């Protein structure tokens, strides 16, 4: 129920922001929207980088379920999974999810859109969209700035869903159309990340990977991102 309310509020807030942008049209909207899309892509890469390398909590059995060799539909696995998850906070569960999709990438693609973007809506998209509403009501925010912010909000909200489409064979037509024009990256381009786990962390369009790859190498060389964080430890 609360999630439905959050989604409804986000839609209404988004429509209001779209109206604010439409009230002050200009040619600057296109570059602003592209800039917003670029920033959303970069944010997807930064989050991905941190989640991949942030150590999972030790001592709660995450290594047992991560390396489990039997059926993940078995009663034994489900019992182990529930026992481990009870010890984790929401952030730690996200950390584990990011690591878990590396050896089982199609597991991410099988998840529903709501599961992929629900936490993003509640923790980020809705509050930011409402703040944009308030700013537009209180200040003379130019239409191009609203357009850029809306592009950022859309790209950020659907970032994990876009990531999931890279690990699924059948996708909506709009995803395929956005790939054809370069607004979304292709599975082939994202496979480079899975082959190395040391580059190309951005998962929306991939535009920002040229900037993020040197950032990752610097952080990795400094020891701020350590290989031990890639997999749960006992």
N, C-alpha and C positions, 0 to 999 in steps of 0.2 A: 504493500500500500504506500509506504513512504517513498519507495523508488518510483512508483507511478507519479506521485505528486512532484518529485524532483524532476522527472522527465517532462511533465506537463509545464512546470514552471520554467524549465530551460527553453522549451519551445516557444512559450509566450514571450519570454525575455529576448530570445533571438529574433522573433518577429518585430518586437519593438526596436531593437537595435538596427534591424534591416530598414525599418521605416525612418529612423534617424539618418542613416546613410543616404537613403533615397531622397531625403529632403534637401540634400546639398550635393548633387552629383557633380563629378568632374573627371577629367581624363586621368587624374592622379590615382584614381581608385584601382586601376589595373596594376600599376607597379606596387602600390601599397598592399594589394591582395597577394601578389607574388612574394613580397617581402614577408608577409605574415605566414605564408605557406612554408617559406624557407626557415623561419624561426621555429615553426611547429616541427619541422623535420629535424632541426638541430636539437630541440628538446627531446624528441623521441630517441635520438642517439645518445644524449647525455644520460637520460634515465636508463636506457638499455645498458650502457657501459657500467654505470654504478650498480645496477641490479646483478649483472653478470658476475662482477668481481667482489661485491660485498659478501663477506663470509656469512654463511648460514649458521644459525645457532647450533653449537655442538651439544652432544649429550642428551638429545631428545629423540634419537632414532631416525633422523632424516636420512642418514646414510643407508639405513636398512631399506627404506622405501625407494630411495633414488636408485640403488643398485639391485632392487628386487628382480629376481630372474623368473619367477612364476607368473601366472596370469594376474593381471591387475583388476580382474573382475572377481577374483577369489575372495572368500570370506577372510582368509588370513591377511591378505594385503589390505583389505578395507579396514580391518581391525587395527593393523599397524599404522595405517594412514591417519585414522581418527585419533589414535593415541598420540601421534606426533603433532598433529595440527592443534590439539588442545593447549599445547605449550607455547604457541606462536601468536604474536600480535598481528594485526592486519598487514603492517609493513613487512614483517618477516615472512608471511605467507606469499606476498608478492615476490620477494627475493627468491624464495624456493621455486615459485612458478617459473620465473625466468630461467633458472638453472635447469629445471626439469624438462623444459622444452628442447634443450639442445640434443640430448640423445633420442628424444621422441617428438620431433618437430610437428608432426601431424596432429598430435594431441591438442596443440594450441588451435589449429584450424577447425577442430571439431566442436569447440566451445561456442556457445551462443553469443550473439553480439552484446546482449545485456550483461552477461557475465564478464565480457572483456572490457566494457566501457563503464559499467555501473559505478565503480569506485571513483573513476575519473570525473564523472558527472557530479557526484556528491562533494568530493574533496576539492575540485578545481574549477570545472567548467561553469557550474551554476553560480558559485560565488563571484567569479570573474565577470560573467555576463551581467549579473545584477549590479556590480560595481560600474560596468560600462553604461548601464541604464541610468544610474544615478549621475554619472559624469556628464552624460548627454543632456540630462534635465537641468543640471546646475551650471554647466559651462558651455561655451560655444565651441564644441568639439567639431572640427571639420569632417565632412563626409568621407574623405579619403582615409582619415585616421580610423574612423569607425569601420570602414571596409577592411582595412588591414587587421584590425582587432578581431573582426568576425572571421576572417580567413584563419587567423591564428587559433581562435576558439574551435572552429570546425576541425582543423588539422590536429589539434591537441586532444579534442574529445574522442576522435575516432582513431587515434594513433595505434592503440593496441588491436583494434579491429582490423586496420590496414595490415598490421603485422600478421594477424591470423590468416588473412587472405593469401599471404605469401606461402602458407603451408596448407593450402586447400586447392583441389583441382578445379572445382566448380564454384564460380563467383558470380555475383550480379553483373549485369551488362555495364553498369556505370563504373565498376572497378576496372573492367577490361578496357573501357573507353579512356579512363584516366591514365591507365598504363600506356596506351597508344600515344597519348600526347605528352607523356613524361611527367605528369603530376604525381603518379605513383610508380614505385620501382617494380621491377619484375622479379619473379622467383629466382631466375638465373643470377641476377645481380645480388640478391640477398644470400644466395648460396655461398658466395665468397666469405661472408661472415661466418657461416657455419663450418666452412672448411678450415678456418684459421682461428676464430674466436679472438682475433687481435686487430681487426679492422672492420670498417663499414658497419658501424653500430646503428646508424640512422635507418629507420624502417618505413618512413612515409615515402618520400620521393628519392631519398639518397643524395639530394643536392649538397647537403652539408658535410658529407663524408670526407671530402677533400680537406676540410678544415679540422674535423674531429680526429682524423687518423693521426696527424702529428701530435695533437693533444693527448691521445691515448698513449702514444709511444713515450712522450715525456713523462706522463704519470706512471707508466709501467716501469720505465728506467729508474725513476725516483723511488720505486717500491711502494708507491701509494696504492697501486692496483696490483695485487699479487695473484699468481696462478693458483695458489691454494684456495682462493675464494671461488673458483669456478665450480667446484663440486662440494657437496656437504661432507664434512669431516665427522668422524665418530666421536 
